[in-house]
Amino acid sequence: MNSVAERLKKLRGHLRYSQKDFAKRLGILPATYSNYENEKRKLSPELLEKLYNEFNVNLNWLITGQGSMFNDELETIEHPEEELIKLPFHKESFVSAGFGIENTIDETINIAFSKPLLRIAFKINVDRGLYLLPVYGNSMTPTIPENAIVLVVDYKVEGILREGSIYVVKYDGEEFIKRVFKDPVNQKVKLISDNEEYPPIEVSGEDSNRFKILGRVVGYIAGV
C-alpha cells in the first residue's frame, strides 16, 4: 500500500463507509472525495485536519505509511512513547514557492512521527525545532512539488547557514522558500528558485534588517 490514496481507501473501508457517506461526514462532495481516492486530487490541509479531528487518524500513517492507522494505537511495542515526536503543523501558515506570502494566521495541529522514521527518511539527527509547513507555488519545482508539506528545522537550532540549501526565509514581511547563497564580495544574499521561470531575489546589506532566515527545509511530503 504505497500511496496516500490507497491508505485513504483502506481507512474508509475500515470505518465501513461508502464513498458517498464518507464524503458527507467529511463535508465535501462525493465527486471530490472520489478524486482523492483516484489520485486526481491532492489531500488539502483542511481535509487532513478533518480526518484528524473526526476520526483520530494518525496523519503520519496516512502520509507516509508508517505507524498505526489511528492515534490511539501509537503507543505500541513498535513505536514506544520515547520514540515518538509530535511536530507542529502550521496548516494556515503557507510558505511561498513563488513571489511571497504575508502570513497573518497561524493555526497549529500536532502530528506524531516516529523518530527513527525522521532519521531514516530525512537524514536528520535533531528532535527539536522541527515543524511542518504547507507550500504554495511552484518556484522550487521539480525539487519540491507544488502543494507539498515541507519539514523544517528551526535556524536557531542549527545555528549555521548551509550554502545553497533550501530555507524558509522572511523578507519584507513575506515568507519564501528558496535556496540561499551568500555573496560576501558584494555584501548580498541571493535567494534562488529551482524553477528557472522565477528570477533571483537579491538582498543587499542595507536591507539585511528586513531579512531573516527562519529554518532549513530538510524534506517534504508530496501528494497531500
Helices and strands as residue ranges (DSSP letters): H 4-15, H 19-26, H 30-37, H 45-55, H 59-64, G 71-73, G 81-83, E 84-90, E 95-96, E 108-114, H 115-122, E 130-136, E 149-154, H 155-158, E 166-171, E 174-183, E 188-192, E 201-204, G 205-210, E 211-221
